[in-house]
Amino acid sequence: MLLTWLMETKHLLKHTSSKAIIYERMDLLPPNKQQEMLNDLKTRTGLNINRFEVGQIDFKKKVAYIKVFYPGNGEINSADNMKSNQFPI
C-alpha cells in the first residue's frame, strides 16, 4: 500500500503535458530541420518542449498539426484535450 501511495504522488512521478499546435512553418518540416523546428517551437510557445510529433500535413492550407510534449505540473487543462478537428480553421 505504501508503494502505491508513493507511485501516485506528484513528487515522484514526472508528468508530461502535451499541446496540439497548428504550425505554418512548412520549411522546417523536413527531418534534417528537426532541431531548428524544436527551437522555433520553444521560442514561439515559451514552453520547455522536449519532443514533438508531426501529425497531419495540409499542403493546401500550408499548415501541419504538431503535438508538443513538455514537463507539466500534473494539473489538467481542458484546452489541451482538444482534437485537431476541433481547431477553428
WOFEN-V23347 format. One line per field, one symbol per residue. ss: DSSP state (~ for helix, > for strand, _ for the rest). phi: phi as a letter, one per 40 degrees, with the letter a starting at -180 (. if undefined). burial: + if it has 24 or more other ideal C-beta (glycine too) atoms within 12 Angstrom, else -. Layout:
ss = ???
phi = ???
burial = ???
This chain:
ss = _~~~~~~~_______>>>>>>>>__~~~__~~~~~~~~~~~~~~~___>>>>>>>>>>____>>>>>>>>>______~~~~__~~~___
phi = .cccccccccccbccbbabcbcbbcccccddcbdcccdcccccccgcccbaabcccbbcccfbbcbbbbacbbgccbcccccccccccb
burial = ----------------+++++++-+--++-------++--+-------+--+++---------+++++++-------------+-----
